[in-house]
Amino acid sequence: MRVGAQSLAVMLFTLSAAFVTAYFVGKTLRLDTNLKILIGVGTSICGGSAIAATAPVIEANDEDVTFAISTIFLFNIIAVFLFPALGHLMKMSEAAFGLWAGTAINDTTSVVAAAFSFGDSAGRFATVVKLTRTLMIIPITFALAFARARWTKGKVGSIDMAKIVPWFVLGFLAALLVRSLGVLPDAANSALNGIGKFGICVAMAAIGLNANPVKLLRNGVRPIFLGLACWAAVALVSLAVQRTGL
């Protein structure tokens, strides 16, 4: 709660920056509305997880989902190497870098990889910030569902709740409560923490094995350019908000 409150202002600005950029740049590039939404939520919230949660809500087709996930994963990989280098170049503190990484890098696995390579404190701080940011999937998904219902069917009652609830977030909240309430002994928490880190390493390897730059370029540069624009907007706005103390 404490860390989430500290990062809330930055998150609100970065979310706004991502969606505004996705709308205007996507419109200029003449991209499909669903693709703009998927890249916008993927950049602003939680990469592939946000795309997976949003796609059934807006009834996106497989092609748009593939374009969006491929674009987001491309910048995830770049961020793991680029952000720590930029952080050291700008002589950022571990807390400042953790906040920047947690609010500006797309996917949780990439946030963890980039932030822990910068420093342990940065990694711990960035992880909490990013998981707080992940919870934004819930209000954004519901907002899109209600908007979609009004645009296409004219009534909110037609929403299929089973499709729009991001069930994995409920799992995250359950694990959070178990840890916070001290239900498990420290030894079990330590073991599960190790398993979690191993899982993140596996996920990063899977992302790398799943990425196909040649296929991504063959699909067209417009989604890539939109992803780059959203990513740059989020990273710059996050830095600006920190520096100005908003």
LINMOPE-V410884 format. One line per field, one symbol per residue. phi: phi as a letter, one per 30 degrees, with the letter a starting at -180 (. if undefined). psi: psi as a letter, one per 40 degrees, with the letter a starting at -180 (. if undefined). burial: + if it has 24 or more other C-alpha atoms within 12 Angstrom, else -. A space follows every 50 residues. Layout:
phi: ???
psi: ???
burial: ???
//
This chain:
phi: .dddddcdddddddeddddddedddddddhcdedddddddddddcahddd ddddeddchdddddddeddddddedddddecddeddddddhddddddddd ddcccdceddddddddddldddddddddedddddddeddddddddddddd dcbiaddddddddcdddddddddddddedddidcdedddddddddddddd dddddddddddbeddddddkcddddddddddddddddeddddddid
psi: ddddddedddddddddddddddddddddefiiddddddddddddcfbddd dddddddefiiddddddddddddddddddddddddddddefiiddddddd ddeeididddddddddddidddddddddddddddeedddddddddddddd ddeeideehhdddehgddddddddddddddefdiiddddddddddddddd ddddddddddhgddddddeieddddddddddddddddddddddef.
burial: --++-++++++++++++++++++-++----++++++++++++++++++++ ++++++++++---+++++++++++++++++++++--+----+++++++++ +++++++++++++++++++--+++++++++++++++++-+++-+++-+-- --------+----+++--+------------------------------- ---+--+---+----+-----++++++++++++++++++-++----
//
